[in-house]
C-alpha cells in the first residue's frame, strides 16, 4: 500500500506514461531528410548529410553517415514531443529531443562533440 507521501508521485508517473502508450503507433513509419551541424567543430563533426529514421512502436532507429541502424527506445508524449538519452554497446551516446507534427519530425541530436538539427519528412 502506498503512503500518501508516495501516492502523488506514483499517480503523476502513471499519468505521464499513459499518453505515450496511446501515441506510439500514430508516428510509425519512415522519415527521411537531412541533418545540419548546429554546434561543434566541422573538422570533427559532419556538417550536413542525409539521415533516415524508422519508428516502429516503442523503437526508433536512425541511420546517418556516422551511425548505422542505431536503435533506441522511444516514448513520445501525446503532443508529439519527446526527449531521450541513449547509449549503445559501441559507446555512442546521443541525446535526442524533438517534435512530430503534420508528417514532419524536427529534432536536435547531441553526441559527445557535435549537435545537429534534423528536419525529416514522413515517407508514404
Beta strands, then each sheet from edge to edge (+ up, - down):
strand 1: 29-39
strand 2: 48-56
strand 3: 59-63
strand 4: 70-73
strand 5: 81-87
strand 6: 93-101
strand 7: 104-110
strand 8: 115-122
sheet 1: 4+ 3- 2+ 1- 8+ 7- 6+ 5-
end
